[in-house]
Amino acid sequence: MDSYSVELAKSAEKELRRIDGRYIPRIFAAIESLAQEPRPVGCKKLSGSDHTYRIRIGTYRVIYDIRESRLLVLVIKIGHRKDVYQ
């Protein structure tokens, strides 16, 4: 299986900077693992889109699009579960 490239949208980079530093290594590891498996066990497809998924890292959520044509995982949102869906 081909490896995907993972990119963070500017907004996701900004959100990542606001997260408590204790959680950053776990979140980063989860995002990096999307390159090998863009649909890991436990990921959920979000309703309303054919290509948008989310993964859970503790109380944080990472929302991303999978672009099959370019083998790209684009992280569009990172945040606490109470804020990320707004």
VOLUMLUM-990379 format. One record per atom (N, C-alpha, C): residue number from 0; x, y, z. Coordinates in pm, 1 decimal, padded with zeros to 6 digits. Layout:
% VOLUMLUM-990379
+-----+----------+----------+----------+
: seq :       xx :       yy :       zz :
+-----+----------+----------+----------+
: NUM :        X :        Y :        Z :
...
+-----+----------+----------+----------+
END
This chain:
% VOLUMLUM-990379
+-----+----------+----------+----------+
: seq :       xx :       yy :       zz :
+-----+----------+----------+----------+
:   0 :  00084.1 : -00118.6 :  00000.0 :
:   0 :  00000.0 :  00000.0 :  00000.0 :
:   0 :  00088.2 :  00124.3 :  00000.0 :
:   1 :  00048.7 :  00221.9 : -00077.6 :
:   1 :  00124.4 :  00346.5 : -00085.2 :
:   1 :  00106.3 :  00428.7 :  00040.9 :
:   2 :  00208.7 :  00505.1 :  00071.0 :
:   2 :  00203.8 :  00593.7 :  00186.2 :
:   2 :  00141.7 :  00727.2 :  00145.4 :
:   3 :  00059.2 :  00779.5 :  00230.8 :
:   3 : -00004.0 :  00909.5 :  00206.4 :
:   3 :  00086.7 :  01019.0 :  00260.7 :
:   4 :  00074.4 :  01138.0 :  00204.6 :
:   4 :  00142.0 :  01251.6 :  00267.8 :
:   4 :  00038.5 :  01318.7 :  00358.0 :
:   5 :  00086.0 :  01375.8 :  00467.1 :
:   5 : -00002.5 :  01439.9 :  00564.1 :
:   5 :  00030.9 :  01588.3 :  00568.2 :
:   6 : -00070.7 :  01671.6 :  00552.1 :
:   6 : -00052.2 :  01816.4 :  00559.2 :
:   6 : -00149.5 :  01873.2 :  00661.7 :
:   7 : -00107.0 :  01979.6 :  00727.3 :
:   7 : -00193.7 :  02050.3 :  00820.9 :
:   7 : -00237.3 :  02180.8 :  00756.6 :
:   8 : -00366.4 :  02205.7 :  00757.3 :
:   8 : -00417.1 :  02334.9 :  00710.7 :
:   8 : -00365.2 :  02441.7 :  00806.4 :
:   9 : -00354.6 :  02564.4 :  00758.5 :
:   9 : -00305.8 :  02675.1 :  00843.2 :
:   9 : -00388.5 :  02685.9 :  00971.8 :
:  10 : -00519.4 :  02669.9 :  00958.8 :
:  10 : -00606.9 :  02679.6 :  01076.5 :
:  10 : -00575.4 :  02568.5 :  01177.2 :
:  11 : -00543.2 :  02448.7 :  01128.6 :
:  11 : -00510.9 :  02337.4 :  01218.6 :
:  11 : -00378.5 :  02363.2 :  01290.0 :
:  12 : -00281.2 :  02421.8 :  01219.6 :
:  12 : -00153.5 :  02455.4 :  01282.4 :
:  12 : -00176.1 :  02554.6 :  01396.2 :
:  13 : -00261.6 :  02652.1 :  01372.0 :
:  13 : -00292.9 :  02754.4 :  01471.5 :
:  13 : -00359.7 :  02690.4 :  01594.1 :
:  14 : -00454.3 :  02600.5 :  01569.8 :
:  14 : -00524.4 :  02532.8 :  01678.7 :
:  14 : -00428.3 :  02446.5 :  01760.7 :
:  15 : -00334.6 :  02383.7 :  01691.2 :
:  15 : -00237.2 :  02297.3 :  01758.5 :
:  15 : -00152.6 :  02377.3 :  01856.9 :
:  16 : -00119.2 :  02500.3 :  01822.6 :
:  16 : -00038.2 :  02585.3 :  01910.9 :
:  16 : -00111.8 :  02621.7 :  02039.7 :
:  17 : -00244.4 :  02616.3 :  02038.7 :
:  17 : -00323.8 :  02652.6 :  02156.6 :
:  17 : -00349.5 :  02535.2 :  02251.5 :
:  18 : -00310.7 :  02416.1 :  02210.9 :
:  18 : -00338.3 :  02296.0 :  02291.0 :
:  18 : -00233.1 :  02280.2 :  02400.1 :
:  19 : -00276.5 :  02230.9 :  02513.7 :
:  19 : -00188.2 :  02202.8 :  02627.1 :
:  19 : -00071.5 :  02115.1 :  02580.1 :
:  20 :  00049.7 :  02155.7 :  02611.4 :
:  20 :  00170.6 :  02087.3 :  02565.0 :
:  20 :  00179.6 :  01940.4 :  02601.5 :
:  21 :  00111.8 :  01899.8 :  02708.0 :
:  21 :  00116.6 :  01758.8 :  02749.2 :
:  21 :  00055.0 :  01666.7 :  02644.8 :
:  22 : -00038.4 :  01718.4 :  02566.4 :
:  22 : -00109.6 :  01634.5 :  02470.0 :
:  22 : -00046.8 :  01635.5 :  02331.0 :
:  23 :  00040.6 :  01732.1 :  02304.6 :
:  23 :  00097.9 :  01749.3 :  02171.1 :
:  23 :  00167.3 :  01622.1 :  02119.1 :
:  24 :  00255.0 :  01554.9 :  02197.4 :
:  24 :  00321.3 :  01434.8 :  02143.1 :
:  24 :  00222.8 :  01326.8 :  02098.3 :
:  25 :  00118.4 :  01303.6 :  02177.2 :
:  25 :  00018.8 :  01201.3 :  02139.5 :
:  25 : -00056.0 :  01241.2 :  02013.4 :
:  26 : -00093.7 :  01368.7 :  02005.4 :
:  26 : -00167.4 :  01417.3 :  01888.2 :
:  26 : -00079.0 :  01408.2 :  01764.8 :
:  27 :  00045.9 :  01450.4 :  01777.8 :
:  27 :  00139.1 :  01446.0 :  01665.3 :
:  27 :  00161.0 :  01302.9 :  01617.1 :
:  28 :  00177.7 :  01209.4 :  01710.9 :
:  28 :  00197.6 :  01069.1 :  01674.4 :
:  28 :  00076.9 :  01015.3 :  01598.1 :
:  29 : -00042.5 :  01051.2 :  01644.4 :
:  29 : -00165.1 :  01005.3 :  01577.7 :
:  29 : -00175.2 :  01062.9 :  01437.1 :
:  30 : -00140.1 :  01190.8 :  01421.2 :
:  30 : -00146.3 :  01254.2 :  01289.3 :
:  30 : -00044.5 :  01189.9 :  01195.3 :
:  31 :  00077.1 :  01166.3 :  01245.2 :
:  31 :  00180.1 :  01103.0 :  01161.9 :
:  31 :  00139.5 :  00962.2 :  01119.4 :
:  32 :  00069.8 :  00889.6 :  01206.4 :
:  32 :  00029.3 :  00752.9 :  01172.6 :
:  32 : -00075.3 :  00749.7 :  01060.8 :
:  33 : -00142.1 :  00862.0 :  01035.8 :
:  33 : -00239.9 :  00867.8 :  00927.0 :
:  33 : -00174.6 :  00849.0 :  00790.3 :
:  34 : -00044.5 :  00874.2 :  00780.4 :
:  34 :  00027.3 :  00855.0 :  00653.7 :
:  34 :  00026.7 :  00707.3 :  00614.8 :
:  35 :  00038.2 :  00618.9 :  00712.9 :
:  35 :  00038.3 :  00475.3 :  00685.4 :
:  35 : -00102.7 :  00418.5 :  00676.3 :
:  36 : -00190.8 :  00464.8 :  00763.3 :
:  36 : -00328.4 :  00413.5 :  00767.8 :
:  36 : -00424.6 :  00530.7 :  00785.8 :
:  37 : -00476.5 :  00585.3 :  00674.4 :
:  37 : -00564.1 :  00702.2 :  00685.6 :
:  37 : -00701.1 :  00673.0 :  00747.9 :
:  38 : -00736.9 :  00546.7 :  00755.9 :
:  38 : -00862.8 :  00508.9 :  00820.4 :
:  38 : -00834.4 :  00408.4 :  00931.4 :
:  39 : -00771.7 :  00455.2 :  01042.5 :
:  39 : -00735.5 :  00362.2 :  01150.4 :
:  39 : -00859.8 :  00310.8 :  01222.9 :
:  40 : -00839.8 :  00204.6 :  01297.5 :
:  40 : -00947.5 :  00150.5 :  01379.8 :
:  40 : -00995.7 :  00261.0 :  01472.8 :
:  41 : -01125.7 :  00278.6 :  01479.9 :
:  41 : -01181.9 :  00380.2 :  01568.0 :
:  41 : -01208.9 :  00513.2 :  01500.4 :
:  42 : -01163.3 :  00530.1 :  01375.6 :
:  42 : -01192.8 :  00657.0 :  01307.7 :
:  42 : -01341.0 :  00657.0 :  01270.5 :
:  43 : -01397.9 :  00775.1 :  01260.9 :
:  43 : -01539.7 :  00787.0 :  01224.6 :
:  43 : -01550.5 :  00876.4 :  01102.6 :
:  44 : -01634.9 :  00834.3 :  01009.7 :
:  44 : -01664.1 :  00917.0 :  00892.6 :
:  44 : -01768.9 :  01018.8 :  00936.6 :
:  45 : -01745.1 :  01145.0 :  00904.4 :
:  45 : -01839.9 :  01248.3 :  00945.6 :
:  45 : -01953.4 :  01257.9 :  00844.5 :
:  46 : -02073.9 :  01272.3 :  00894.1 :
:  46 : -02188.2 :  01281.5 :  00804.0 :
:  46 : -02183.4 :  01413.7 :  00728.5 :
:  47 : -02234.8 :  01414.2 :  00608.7 :
:  47 : -02237.6 :  01535.2 :  00528.5 :
:  47 : -02120.2 :  01547.2 :  00433.4 :
:  48 : -02024.5 :  01455.1 :  00442.4 :
:  48 : -01909.3 :  01459.1 :  00351.9 :
:  48 : -01865.8 :  01317.4 :  00318.5 :
:  49 : -01817.6 :  01300.9 :  00196.7 :
:  49 : -01771.2 :  01168.5 :  00154.5 :
:  49 : -01626.5 :  01141.7 :  00194.3 :
:  50 : -01550.8 :  01247.5 :  00228.4 :
:  50 : -01407.3 :  01231.3 :  00248.5 :
:  50 : -01357.2 :  01277.7 :  00384.6 :
:  51 : -01446.1 :  01316.4 :  00474.4 :
:  51 : -01404.1 :  01374.5 :  00602.1 :
:  51 : -01420.9 :  01273.4 :  00715.5 :
:  52 : -01313.6 :  01260.1 :  00794.6 :
:  52 : -01310.0 :  01164.4 :  00904.5 :
:  52 : -01260.2 :  01233.8 :  01029.6 :
:  53 : -01276.4 :  01164.5 :  01143.9 :
:  53 : -01218.3 :  01215.6 :  01267.0 :
:  53 : -01159.4 :  01099.9 :  01346.1 :
:  54 : -01053.1 :  01132.8 :  01418.5 :
:  54 : -00996.1 :  01036.7 :  01512.7 :
:  54 : -00996.6 :  01101.3 :  01650.5 :
:  55 : -00997.7 :  01017.0 :  01750.9 :
:  55 : -01001.5 :  01059.8 :  01889.6 :
:  55 : -00866.0 :  01039.2 :  01953.0 :
:  56 : -00816.4 :  01141.1 :  02021.5 :
:  56 : -00694.9 :  01128.0 :  02101.7 :
:  56 : -00730.5 :  01183.7 :  02238.8 :
:  57 : -00771.5 :  01096.5 :  02329.0 :
:  57 : -00818.6 :  01141.5 :  02459.8 :
:  57 : -00940.3 :  01231.1 :  02443.4 :
:  58 : -00933.6 :  01353.2 :  02497.0 :
:  58 : -01046.8 :  01445.2 :  02484.5 :
:  58 : -01034.9 :  01533.5 :  02361.0 :
:  59 : -00931.9 :  01509.6 :  02280.1 :
:  59 : -00912.2 :  01589.5 :  02159.2 :
:  59 : -00957.5 :  01513.2 :  02035.6 :
:  60 : -00992.0 :  01589.6 :  01934.5 :
:  60 : -01035.3 :  01531.9 :  01806.9 :
:  60 : -00951.8 :  01592.2 :  01694.7 :
:  61 : -00919.2 :  01508.5 :  01596.8 :
:  61 : -00851.0 :  01553.8 :  01476.6 :
:  61 : -00945.4 :  01524.7 :  01360.7 :
:  62 : -00982.9 :  01628.1 :  01288.9 :
:  62 : -01073.8 :  01613.7 :  01175.2 :
:  62 : -00991.6 :  01633.5 :  01048.8 :
:  63 : -01009.9 :  01541.7 :  00954.1 :
:  63 : -00926.1 :  01546.0 :  00834.4 :
:  63 : -01000.9 :  01496.0 :  00711.5 :
:  64 : -00951.5 :  01539.6 :  00595.5 :
:  64 : -01002.7 :  01494.4 :  00466.1 :
:  64 : -00901.9 :  01398.3 :  00406.2 :
:  65 : -00951.9 :  01297.9 :  00335.8 :
:  65 : -00865.0 :  01206.8 :  00261.5 :
:  65 : -00885.6 :  01236.4 :  00113.6 :
:  66 : -00778.2 :  01272.0 :  00046.5 :
:  66 : -00782.4 :  01298.9 : -00097.5 :
:  66 : -00712.4 :  01184.3 : -00168.5 :
:  67 : -00791.0 :  01084.7 : -00208.2 :
:  67 : -00737.3 :  00962.6 : -00269.1 :
:  67 : -00657.0 :  00990.3 : -00394.8 :
:  68 : -00703.4 :  01084.1 : -00477.4 :
:  68 : -00637.9 :  01109.7 : -00605.9 :
:  68 : -00492.9 :  01155.2 : -00588.4 :
:  69 : -00464.7 :  01224.9 : -00477.3 :
:  69 : -00329.1 :  01275.9 : -00452.8 :
:  69 : -00258.9 :  01201.6 : -00339.9 :
:  70 : -00322.2 :  01096.9 : -00285.4 :
:  70 : -00270.1 :  01025.7 : -00168.8 :
:  70 : -00231.9 :  01125.6 : -00059.6 :
:  71 : -00330.6 :  01207.3 : -00022.8 :
:  71 : -00308.4 :  01315.5 :  00072.9 :
:  71 : -00408.8 :  01306.9 :  00186.8 :
:  72 : -00359.2 :  01325.2 :  00308.4 :
:  72 : -00444.5 :  01341.1 :  00425.3 :
:  72 : -00427.4 :  01486.4 :  00469.0 :
:  73 : -00535.8 :  01563.6 :  00462.8 :
:  73 : -00530.6 :  01704.9 :  00499.1 :
:  73 : -00602.3 :  01724.7 :  00632.1 :
:  74 : -00525.9 :  01757.0 :  00735.4 :
:  74 : -00582.2 :  01781.7 :  00868.4 :
:  74 : -00642.5 :  01921.4 :  00866.7 :
:  75 : -00774.7 :  01928.9 :  00890.5 :
:  75 : -00840.8 :  02059.0 :  00879.8 :
:  75 : -00877.6 :  02119.3 :  01015.0 :
:  76 : -00884.5 :  02036.5 :  01119.1 :
:  76 : -00923.3 :  02090.8 :  01249.0 :
:  76 : -00868.3 :  02002.4 :  01359.9 :
:  77 : -00819.5 :  02065.6 :  01465.1 :
:  77 : -00771.0 :  01995.3 :  01583.6 :
:  77 : -00825.8 :  02071.8 :  01703.0 :
:  78 : -00890.4 :  02000.4 :  01794.2 :
:  78 : -00941.2 :  02072.5 :  01909.5 :
:  78 : -01002.8 :  01982.2 :  02014.0 :
:  79 : -01039.7 :  02043.3 :  02124.3 :
:  79 : -01105.7 :  01972.1 :  02233.1 :
:  79 : -01243.8 :  01929.1 :  02184.5 :
:  80 : -01289.6 :  01817.0 :  02231.7 :
:  80 : -01415.9 :  01761.2 :  02181.9 :
:  80 : -01534.6 :  01855.0 :  02200.5 :
:  81 : -01531.0 :  01940.6 :  02302.4 :
:  81 : -01645.3 :  02031.0 :  02322.9 :
:  81 : -01646.5 :  02146.7 :  02223.1 :
:  82 : -01533.0 :  02175.1 :  02159.8 :
:  82 : -01522.9 :  02289.8 :  02068.5 :
:  82 : -01509.4 :  02252.4 :  01921.5 :
:  83 : -01460.2 :  02134.4 :  01892.2 :
:  83 : -01413.2 :  02104.1 :  01757.1 :
:  83 : -01524.0 :  02098.1 :  01651.7 :
:  84 : -01646.3 :  02068.4 :  01690.5 :
:  84 : -01752.8 :  02053.1 :  01590.9 :
:  84 : -01826.7 :  02182.6 :  01562.9 :
:  85 : -01793.5 :  02289.9 :  01631.1 :
:  85 : -01864.7 :  02416.9 :  01612.3 :
:  85 : -01817.4 :  02489.3 :  01488.9 :
+-----+----------+----------+----------+
END
